[in-house]
Every structure is written in C-alpha cells, then in structure tokens.
Amino acid sequence: VRLVESGGGLVQPGGSLSLSCAASGFTFSSYGMNWYRQGPGKERELVAGISSSGSRINYVDSVKGRFTISRDNAKNTVYLQMNSLKPEDTAVYYCNARFLSVSYWGQGTQVTVSS
C-alpha cells in the first residue's frame, strides 16, 4: 500500500497550492479519502474528507470556501486545491485512506505560507 503526496511548497499569503495524493496497493474506489494536517506544536486535524464515490464532502470550518477536495477514481488520486492561503495553514499535510477499521497514511508534504 502506498499513498504519495505531492504539491507542497512555499507560498505567499493569499496564494494557492494544489496537493495530490496518488494511491496504490488497495481498492481506491472503496475507500473514503481524507486530508489531515499538523502544524508546528499542534495536533493533527482533519482538514477535508470525501466519500468513496465523491458524493459526500466535508471540511473543517477554518478552510470552508478556500479549500476544495476532489478525487479521480480512474487515476487513484485525491486532490486538495488550496486557495487564499493564510500563515495559519502552514503544516505538514497528510493523505489518509479509510475503510471501516482500516486506515492508511501517506508520508506527508510540507506547506509553508509566509511572506
């Protein structure tokens, strides 16, 4: 099983980044997919989640209207489009796949929002 995040980097406040998570080794279309983040000195928090079919989506309040989660089951990939980034969005972003009690994690990608 592999979850490989990409797309992180350094961006100025107000800028945008697009994260991708490529999955392999399991039946991607059966799993709910989530993006978590862990900022400096903070606990890991759920940022956004999308159901296996893509029909249900949820966001933490702090990113609503700025972030968009999506998935392409044909490409085994989940995305997180992040707009209007703020310094408080600085964190390591992790991709997570979940089905019942099974949970897989990626290695994370650093997002830094700073001028």
Rosetta silent file (secondary structure, phi, psi, omega in degrees, C-alpha in Angstrom):
SEQUENCE: VRLVESGGGLVQPGGSLSLSCAASGFTFSSYGMNWYRQGPGKERELVAGISSSGSRINYVDSVKGRFTISRDNAKNTVYLQMNSLKPEDTAVYYCNARFLSVSYWGQGTQVTVSS
SCORE:     score description
SCORE:     0.000 S_00000001
   1 L     0.000  132.359  177.376    0.000    0.000    0.000 S_00000001
   2 E  -138.481  137.399  168.894    1.299    3.419   -0.923 S_00000001
   3 E  -127.269  117.330 -174.103   -0.042    6.931   -0.564 S_00000001
   4 E  -120.676  110.802  178.342    2.279    9.508   -2.079 S_00000001
   5 E   -85.637  150.369  174.524    1.535   13.190   -1.577 S_00000001
   6 E  -151.492  164.701  175.691    2.948   15.893   -3.794 S_00000001
   7 L   104.987   -4.778  178.417    2.462   19.591   -4.490 S_00000001
   8 L   -71.284  172.182  179.016    3.554   21.146   -1.230 S_00000001
   9 E   161.096 -165.587  179.672    5.912   24.083   -1.025 S_00000001
  10 E  -101.395  131.177 -179.694    6.370   27.699   -0.020 S_00000001
  11 E  -142.491  149.618  178.114    3.692   30.209   -0.995 S_00000001
  12 L   -78.044  155.122  175.484    2.900   33.783   -0.033 S_00000001
  13 L   -54.294  137.932 -176.602   -0.258   34.638    1.904 S_00000001
  14 L    89.745   -9.895 -179.208   -3.195   34.811   -0.460 S_00000001
  15 L   -82.970 -175.335 -176.251   -1.607   32.358   -2.842 S_00000001
  16 L  -131.319  151.658  171.693   -2.695   28.902   -3.961 S_00000001
  17 E  -142.331  151.362  176.143   -1.334   25.380   -3.949 S_00000001
  18 E  -123.280  118.636  178.134   -2.698   22.131   -5.277 S_00000001
  19 E   -96.112  146.937  174.401   -1.899   18.902   -3.453 S_00000001
  20 E  -128.737  151.949  175.595   -2.198   15.447   -4.958 S_00000001
  21 E  -136.406  111.604  179.680   -2.146   12.030   -3.366 S_00000001
  22 E   -94.050  126.974 -175.178   -1.513    9.035   -5.605 S_00000001
  23 E  -110.058  147.620  175.181   -2.704    5.730   -4.170 S_00000001
  24 E  -155.287  157.306  175.017   -1.730    2.167   -4.977 S_00000001
  25 L    91.543    2.301  176.086   -1.957   -1.286   -3.473 S_00000001
  26 L  -152.642  170.904 -177.488   -5.611   -1.222   -2.440 S_00000001
  27 L   -81.971   89.649 -172.397   -9.047   -0.716   -3.984 S_00000001
  28 H   -53.520  -42.521 -173.710   -9.027    3.072   -4.030 S_00000001
  29 H   -68.892   -7.875  178.271  -12.653    3.445   -5.127 S_00000001
  30 H   -96.784   -7.459 -172.725  -13.859    1.654   -1.977 S_00000001
  31 L  -106.362  138.295  164.361  -12.127    3.988    0.459 S_00000001
  32 E   -70.565  145.788 -177.896  -13.062    7.321    1.869 S_00000001
  33 E  -122.128  141.766 -176.252  -10.175    9.735    1.457 S_00000001
  34 E  -135.508  152.744  167.444   -9.110   12.481    3.806 S_00000001
  35 E  -114.016  126.685  173.960   -6.580   15.242    4.087 S_00000001
  36 E  -113.169  163.998  172.099   -5.175   15.932    7.548 S_00000001
  37 E  -144.960  153.589  176.237   -2.625   18.498    8.625 S_00000001
  38 E  -135.603  110.892  178.604   -0.333   19.027   11.566 S_00000001
  39 L   -85.311  168.736 -179.836    1.036   22.478   12.211 S_00000001
  40 L   -56.825  122.764  178.160    4.023   23.326   14.420 S_00000001
  41 L    71.490   12.811 -177.593    3.179   22.488   18.009 S_00000001
  42 L  -117.517  162.294  174.340   -0.348   21.458   17.094 S_00000001
  43 L   -80.139  156.244  176.974   -2.271   18.211   16.990 S_00000001
  44 L   -66.841  134.464  179.969   -3.109   16.581   13.701 S_00000001
  45 E  -128.608  149.428  176.169   -6.506   17.757   12.459 S_00000001
  46 E   -76.557  123.319 -179.278   -8.883   16.618    9.751 S_00000001
  47 E   -94.141  -47.731 -177.014   -9.000   19.259    7.020 S_00000001
  48 E  -156.816  149.934  177.552  -11.287   17.679    4.428 S_00000001
  49 E  -139.619  151.452  179.384  -12.851   14.331    3.608 S_00000001
  50 E  -139.863  136.305 -178.074  -14.545   12.806    0.593 S_00000001
  51 L   -70.960  170.913 -175.736  -16.564    9.609    0.400 S_00000001
  52 L   -58.527  -36.954 -179.385  -15.611    6.704   -1.853 S_00000001
  53 L   -88.953  -12.515 -176.598  -17.973    7.846   -4.610 S_00000001
  54 L    88.084    4.116 -174.445  -17.292   11.534   -4.091 S_00000001
  55 L   -81.182  -20.861  179.034  -20.898   12.225   -3.190 S_00000001
  56 L  -122.318  131.353 -177.482  -20.192   13.371    0.360 S_00000001
  57 E  -135.976  141.957  175.325  -17.630   16.005    1.241 S_00000001
  58 E  -141.532  154.050 -178.774  -16.827   17.747    4.479 S_00000001
  59 E  -135.866  150.035  167.620  -14.403   20.460    5.577 S_00000001
  60 L   -69.025  147.484 -173.411  -13.146   21.864    8.823 S_00000001
  61 H   -55.827  -35.454 -173.162  -14.683   25.292    9.359 S_00000001
  62 H   -68.065  -14.743 -178.570  -11.370   27.125    9.033 S_00000001
  63 H  -115.606   -2.955 -179.449  -10.925   26.110    5.368 S_00000001
  64 L   -59.058  133.458 -178.821  -14.507   26.260    4.097 S_00000001
  65 L    86.374  -10.131 -179.237  -14.755   28.405    0.991 S_00000001
  66 L  -116.697  -34.865 -177.646  -10.985   28.278    0.442 S_00000001
  67 E  -108.466  147.898  176.009  -10.108   24.581    0.021 S_00000001
  68 E  -134.343  123.859  175.630  -11.651   22.035   -2.340 S_00000001
  69 E   -98.774  142.522  176.932  -11.209   18.274   -2.088 S_00000001
  70 E  -151.157  167.437  178.846  -11.827   16.066   -5.099 S_00000001
  71 E  -145.359  153.332  174.405  -10.959   12.590   -6.330 S_00000001
  72 E  -126.606  101.828 -176.552  -10.490   10.735   -9.575 S_00000001
  73 L   -68.755  -21.882  176.660  -11.176    7.047   -9.060 S_00000001
  74 L   -72.642  -26.803 -179.242   -9.889    6.249  -12.540 S_00000001
  75 L  -105.707    1.939 -178.918   -6.493    7.693  -11.590 S_00000001
  76 L    52.744   45.019 -174.903   -6.498    6.505   -7.955 S_00000001
  77 E  -136.630  140.419  172.657   -5.786   10.065   -6.902 S_00000001
  78 E  -117.927  146.405 -173.840   -7.249   12.530   -4.431 S_00000001
  79 E  -124.176  156.446  170.681   -6.633   16.264   -4.646 S_00000001
  80 E  -137.972  108.135  175.672   -6.755   19.264   -2.359 S_00000001
  81 E   -89.354  123.317 -176.254   -6.963   22.657   -4.027 S_00000001
  82 E  -118.999  117.217  179.597   -5.993   25.354   -1.550 S_00000001
  83 L  -116.622  164.783  178.192   -6.748   28.995   -2.304 S_00000001
  84 L    48.452   48.727 -175.145   -6.427   32.203   -0.291 S_00000001
  85 L   -65.833  145.982 -179.038   -3.790   30.572    1.862 S_00000001
  86 L  -120.786  157.146  177.779   -3.032   32.021    5.278 S_00000001
  87 H   -55.010  -33.110 -179.640    0.037   31.688    7.508 S_00000001
  88 H   -72.069   -6.546  173.033   -2.035   29.535    9.857 S_00000001
  89 H   -82.453   -6.461  178.420   -2.417   26.975    7.058 S_00000001
  90 L   -59.841  124.165 -175.700    1.286   26.191    7.452 S_00000001
  91 E  -176.892  168.775  164.149    1.543   22.488    8.271 S_00000001
  92 E   -88.430  127.192 -178.490    2.525   19.077    7.051 S_00000001
  93 E  -102.138  129.982 -176.652   -0.424   17.785    5.040 S_00000001
  94 E  -117.275  139.690  172.605   -1.170   14.066    5.116 S_00000001
  95 E   -91.711  139.477 -178.630   -3.297   11.942    2.863 S_00000001
  96 E  -136.450  136.320  174.326   -5.396    9.271    4.576 S_00000001
  97 E  -114.600  134.635 -176.157   -7.446    6.387    3.201 S_00000001
  98 E  -140.316  133.944  173.536  -10.089    4.815    5.401 S_00000001
  99 E  -144.325  113.061 -175.202  -12.494    1.893    5.091 S_00000001
 100 L    53.183 -119.337 -176.729  -14.167    0.610    8.258 S_00000001
 101 L   -93.181    1.996 -178.475  -11.286   -0.069   10.672 S_00000001
 102 E   -93.676  132.621 -177.633   -8.567    0.040    8.006 S_00000001
 103 E  -142.554  129.997  177.663   -6.571    3.244    7.686 S_00000001
 104 E  -120.232  148.673 -177.948   -3.550    4.077    5.550 S_00000001
 105 E  -127.802  146.873  169.497   -1.368    7.174    5.710 S_00000001
 106 L   -86.602 -179.911 -175.563    0.990    8.955    3.384 S_00000001
 107 L   -87.001  -13.511  177.542    4.324   10.400    4.434 S_00000001
 108 L    95.872  153.456  175.050    3.122   14.000    4.288 S_00000001
 109 E  -136.555  135.692 -174.441    4.031   17.088    2.321 S_00000001
 110 E   -80.983  131.066  171.739    5.093   20.415    3.813 S_00000001
 111 E  -119.365  122.192  179.230    3.037   23.523    3.080 S_00000001
 112 E  -122.079  122.689  179.362    4.515   26.810    4.251 S_00000001
 113 E  -110.767  109.370 -174.707    2.608   30.077    3.904 S_00000001
 114 L  -158.499  148.006  175.742    4.912   33.011    4.503 S_00000001
 115 L   -94.843    0.000    0.000    5.930   36.318    3.006 S_00000001
